[in-house]
Amino acid sequence: MNLAIRGIEPDLGKYAADTFLDDQHPTLRADYIMANPPFNLSNWGAEQLKDDVRWQYGMPPAGNANFAWLQHMIYHLAPGGRMGMVLANGSLSSQSGGEGEIRKNIIEADLVNCIVAMPSQLFYTTQIPVSLWFLSRRKKQPGKTLFIDARKMGTMVTRKLRELSESDIQKIAGTYQAFAAGTLEDVKGFCAVASTEEIARQDYILTPGRYVGIEEQADDGEPFEEKMARLTGELSDLFAQSHQLEAQIKEQLGAIGYEI
């Protein structure tokens, strides 16, 4: 349905089938793959697929299909193929059910090209934040992975929905292009390039925040002692106001017969 409303002619196979249990494209080797599979899918048929050839980096846990989707698509990549995939953020750091070992094996195979942490509220159906995984069988920067923290990007267009602007998208794309060209410089709080050895020292966790660090704050020129004196004075005033409000609330409650 998603393809049809966009006028894309798909080859979904000879008949409707389960992607895992009856792969309709067993010999396909794609140059490009783009996918947004269901997040954290349970009961996906692991028991029937224990010795499947697609699990080259480890058997995915029965309770979560995230790494089954990932390996299914890696299996179908051509020798120089590239893929982009949306995954729930848990896949960046989860250690349960052998997921940490699978992630480690995929990283050690030098497939992970770029990880982008996205902001929340980008989808109509869920408000959770997600991450974008970009993998390649022929990386332009072997042994290196680009991390982008885009969690602060985008604008709320409704009370529940956020959208990235064209300039946001171009900033992310431009950052990747500079990385691929070998000209990117790390930007604190936004992007960083890490070697496989650095990722290994982080226990093969791919959360971008671990690598990009915290954005540097501009020095406002106010001496530390003066700033602390000002802030503690403001805090003291706020405490006094809170006590006044507390007394007013107790008085109002007492007027209608409730005591605290």
Backbone torsions as a table, in degrees:
resi	resn	phi	psi	omega
1	MET	NA	-43.5	-179.7
2	ASN	-59.6	-42.3	179.3
3	LEU	-69.3	-41.6	-174.9
4	ALA	-61.9	-42.8	-176.9
5	ILE	-71.3	-11.3	175.7
6	ARG	-104.4	8.1	176.0
7	GLY	70.5	26.7	-179.5
8	ILE	-100.2	127.2	178.8
9	GLU	-84.0	110.5	-177.5
10	PRO	-98.8	156.9	168.0
11	ASP	-110.4	95.3	-176.8
12	LEU	-91.9	7.2	-179.9
13	GLY	105.5	179.9	-177.0
14	LYS	-71.4	-29.8	-179.9
15	TYR	-157.7	166.2	179.0
16	ALA	-62.5	130.4	-176.2
17	ALA	-152.6	162.7	175.4
18	ASP	-79.9	128.4	-175.6
19	THR	-55.4	-41.9	-176.5
20	PHE	-79.5	-47.2	-172.5
21	LEU	-79.6	-26.3	-179.6
22	ASP	-143.5	76.9	-178.3
23	ASP	-61.3	117.4	-177.3
24	GLN	-82.7	-4.4	-179.6
25	HIS	-133.9	57.9	-172.1
26	PRO	-63.6	-26.1	-177.6
27	THR	-102.2	1.0	-178.4
28	LEU	-65.8	132.2	171.5
29	ARG	-128.5	104.0	-169.6
30	ALA	-91.8	142.6	173.6
31	ASP	-75.1	-33.5	-179.4
32	TYR	-137.2	136.3	175.3
33	ILE	-131.6	133.4	174.5
34	MET	-132.7	128.5	-173.3
35	ALA	-151.5	150.4	175.1
36	ASN	-134.2	75.8	-175.6
37	PRO	-74.6	166.3	177.7
38	PRO	-59.4	136.6	-178.2
39	PHE	-78.1	136.8	168.8
40	ASN	52.4	40.4	-177.7
41	LEU	-68.8	127.3	177.7
42	SER	-102.2	166.9	177.9
43	ASN	51.7	52.2	-176.9
44	TRP	-94.8	2.1	176.2
45	GLY	103.6	23.2	-176.8
46	ALA	-57.6	-38.3	-176.8
47	GLU	-60.4	-29.5	-178.2
48	GLN	-89.2	-2.5	-173.0
49	LEU	-129.3	31.1	-173.6
50	LYS	-61.9	-32.5	-177.1
51	ASP	-111.1	26.3	-176.6
52	ASP	-67.2	141.5	-176.8
53	VAL	-67.5	-16.5	-177.3
54	ARG	-74.9	-20.2	-175.8
55	TRP	-86.8	64.1	-176.9
56	GLN	-73.0	-19.2	-175.3
57	TYR	-113.5	5.4	177.5
58	GLY	136.2	151.8	-179.9
59	MET	-74.0	119.5	179.4
60	PRO	-65.9	148.6	179.7
61	PRO	-67.2	148.0	-177.9
62	ALA	-65.6	-25.6	-175.1
63	GLY	-89.6	-1.1	-177.9
64	ASN	-154.7	122.9	-174.6
65	ALA	-91.9	4.6	-175.1
66	ASN	-53.4	-48.0	-178.0
67	PHE	-83.4	-11.1	169.5
68	ALA	-73.8	-45.9	175.4
69	TRP	-57.4	-47.7	-175.7
70	LEU	-59.8	-46.9	-177.7
71	GLN	-72.6	-33.4	175.8
72	HIS	-57.8	-43.2	-177.4
73	MET	-76.5	-36.1	175.2
74	ILE	-60.7	-41.7	179.8
75	TYR	-58.7	-35.8	-176.5
76	HIS	-90.0	5.7	177.2
77	LEU	-78.8	139.8	173.6
78	ALA	-69.7	165.6	-178.5
79	PRO	-52.4	-33.7	177.3
80	GLY	-110.7	21.2	-172.7
81	GLY	-73.3	157.2	177.5
82	ARG	-130.9	151.3	-179.9
83	MET	-144.2	149.0	173.4
84	GLY	-126.1	134.4	-171.6
85	MET	-144.7	141.1	175.7
86	VAL	-95.8	129.7	178.7
87	LEU	-136.7	153.0	173.6
88	ALA	-63.2	148.6	-173.8
89	ASN	-62.5	-23.4	179.7
90	GLY	-58.9	-27.7	-178.4
91	SER	-66.6	-18.1	-179.8
92	LEU	-73.3	-26.5	-170.7
93	SER	-137.3	-7.4	-174.8
94	SER	-60.4	140.1	176.0
95	GLN	-114.9	-3.9	-173.8
96	SER	-77.0	148.9	174.8
97	GLY	61.7	23.4	179.6
98	GLY	82.7	6.6	-178.1
99	GLU	-64.5	-36.0	178.7
100	GLY	-62.2	-39.0	179.9
101	GLU	-70.1	-38.7	177.0
102	ILE	-62.6	-46.6	-179.7
103	ARG	-60.7	-43.1	177.9
104	LYS	-58.4	-44.7	-177.9
105	ASN	-66.2	-37.1	178.0
106	ILE	-67.1	-39.5	178.6
107	ILE	-66.8	-44.9	-179.0
108	GLU	-66.2	-24.2	175.1
109	ALA	-78.5	0.2	177.7
110	ASP	59.3	45.4	179.2
111	LEU	-98.5	-25.0	-173.9
112	VAL	-81.4	113.4	-175.5
113	ASN	-93.4	-41.8	-175.5
114	CYS	-157.4	141.3	174.1
115	ILE	-124.5	129.5	179.1
116	VAL	-120.9	121.1	174.4
117	ALA	-85.5	122.0	-175.4
118	MET	-100.9	160.1	177.5
119	PRO	-75.6	169.1	177.9
120	SER	-79.4	170.9	172.4
121	GLN	64.0	35.7	176.4
122	LEU	-92.1	-12.8	-175.4
123	PHE	-114.0	151.7	176.7
124	TYR	-72.2	-29.6	-170.7
125	THR	-97.1	-15.3	178.9
126	THR	-151.6	148.1	-179.4
127	GLN	-98.9	-1.5	-175.5
128	ILE	-69.0	146.6	174.1
129	PRO	-74.0	154.6	-179.2
130	VAL	-131.8	175.8	175.8
131	SER	-126.9	151.2	175.7
132	LEU	-104.8	127.9	176.7
133	TRP	-106.4	127.1	173.7
134	PHE	-117.3	118.4	-177.8
135	LEU	-117.3	153.4	-179.7
136	SER	-149.7	140.4	174.8
137	ARG	-85.9	-8.3	179.4
138	ARG	-141.3	76.0	-175.4
139	LYS	-69.6	142.0	176.4
140	LYS	-76.3	-20.2	176.6
141	GLN	-124.5	77.2	-177.7
142	PRO	-57.4	142.0	177.2
143	GLY	77.4	6.1	-178.3
144	LYS	-130.9	151.1	177.7
145	THR	-133.7	136.0	177.4
146	LEU	-92.4	132.6	175.8
147	PHE	-115.9	130.4	178.2
148	ILE	-126.2	127.6	176.2
149	ASP	-103.3	99.0	-177.6
150	ALA	-104.9	21.7	-173.9
151	ARG	-65.8	-23.0	-179.3
152	LYS	-92.9	0.6	-175.0
153	MET	-87.2	165.5	178.5
154	GLY	93.5	165.2	-178.7
155	THR	-133.1	138.9	177.6
156	MET	-72.8	118.0	179.1
157	VAL	-96.2	-19.9	169.2
158	THR	-138.6	-178.7	-179.9
159	ARG	-65.0	-23.3	-174.6
160	LYS	-119.3	-7.5	-172.7
161	LEU	-124.0	132.3	177.3
162	ARG	-110.3	145.5	175.9
163	GLU	-130.8	145.0	172.4
164	LEU	-85.7	136.8	177.3
165	SER	-78.8	168.8	176.8
166	GLU	-61.1	-37.1	179.5
167	SER	-68.3	-34.7	175.3
168	ASP	-61.3	-48.1	-178.1
169	ILE	-63.2	-41.8	179.9
170	GLN	-65.8	-34.0	178.4
171	LYS	-65.4	-43.7	178.8
172	ILE	-66.2	-46.6	-179.7
173	ALA	-62.7	-42.1	179.7
174	GLY	-64.0	-35.8	177.4
175	THR	-64.3	-43.3	178.4
176	TYR	-65.0	-42.7	-178.9
177	GLN	-61.9	-39.0	177.2
178	ALA	-66.2	-38.0	176.8
179	PHE	-62.5	-47.9	-179.1
180	ALA	-60.8	-33.2	180.0
181	ALA	-82.4	-8.8	-179.6
182	GLY	79.2	18.9	-177.4
183	THR	-111.5	2.1	-174.6
184	LEU	-74.2	137.0	171.0
185	GLU	-108.7	137.2	-179.7
186	ASP	-59.0	142.9	175.5
187	VAL	-122.4	114.1	-177.6
188	LYS	-52.4	129.4	177.5
189	GLY	84.1	-6.9	-178.7
190	PHE	-127.5	-52.6	-176.3
191	CYS	-145.7	151.5	177.9
192	ALA	-159.3	149.3	176.0
193	VAL	-107.1	130.3	-179.2
194	ALA	-125.3	143.6	176.3
195	SER	-81.5	164.7	177.0
196	THR	-60.3	-34.8	178.6
197	GLU	-64.9	-40.8	177.4
198	GLU	-64.0	-40.1	178.8
199	ILE	-65.6	-38.3	177.7
200	ALA	-61.1	-38.4	179.0
201	ARG	-67.3	-19.0	176.2
202	GLN	-97.1	23.2	179.3
203	ASP	58.2	31.4	176.4
204	TYR	61.6	27.9	173.6
205	ILE	-86.2	136.2	-172.1
206	LEU	-109.5	17.3	178.3
207	THR	-66.1	118.2	-175.1
208	PRO	-54.7	-35.0	-178.4
209	GLY	-56.4	-27.1	179.1
210	ARG	-68.1	-24.5	-173.1
211	TYR	-107.4	-34.5	-176.1
212	VAL	-82.9	-20.6	179.1
213	GLY	75.3	-161.6	-176.8
214	ILE	-107.4	136.9	-179.8
215	GLU	-58.8	133.5	179.8
216	GLU	-70.0	135.1	179.6
217	GLN	-95.1	137.0	179.1
218	ALA	-67.8	137.6	178.3
219	ASP	-72.6	123.5	-178.1
220	ASP	-84.5	-1.0	175.9
221	GLY	83.9	-5.4	-178.5
222	GLU	-82.8	124.9	179.4
223	PRO	-57.6	147.0	-174.7
224	PHE	-58.0	-46.7	-177.2
225	GLU	-61.9	-41.6	178.9
226	GLU	-66.7	-39.9	-179.7
227	LYS	-64.0	-42.8	-179.8
228	MET	-66.0	-38.5	178.2
229	ALA	-63.5	-41.6	179.9
230	ARG	-66.7	-45.6	-176.9
231	LEU	-67.1	-40.3	179.1
232	THR	-68.1	-33.5	175.4
233	GLY	-64.8	-42.4	177.7
234	GLU	-64.4	-38.9	179.4
235	LEU	-65.8	-38.8	178.0
236	SER	-62.2	-40.5	177.5
237	ASP	-63.8	-40.3	179.7
238	LEU	-65.9	-38.4	176.3
239	PHE	-61.4	-43.5	179.6
240	ALA	-61.6	-41.7	178.3
241	GLN	-64.1	-37.4	-179.4
242	SER	-66.3	-36.3	177.8
243	HIS	-66.5	-38.7	177.5
244	GLN	-63.6	-43.0	179.2
245	LEU	-65.4	-37.8	178.2
246	GLU	-61.9	-43.1	179.3
247	ALA	-64.1	-40.0	178.8
248	GLN	-64.9	-41.2	179.5
249	ILE	-63.6	-43.9	179.4
250	LYS	-62.0	-39.9	-179.9
251	GLU	-64.0	-44.4	-179.3
252	GLN	-65.3	-41.7	178.6
253	LEU	-65.6	-40.4	178.7
254	GLY	-62.1	-33.4	-179.4
255	ALA	-65.4	-23.6	179.2
256	ILE	-109.9	17.5	171.0
257	GLY	92.6	16.8	179.3
258	TYR	-119.5	130.2	-179.5
259	GLU	-114.1	141.9	175.2
260	ILE	-110.7	NA	NA
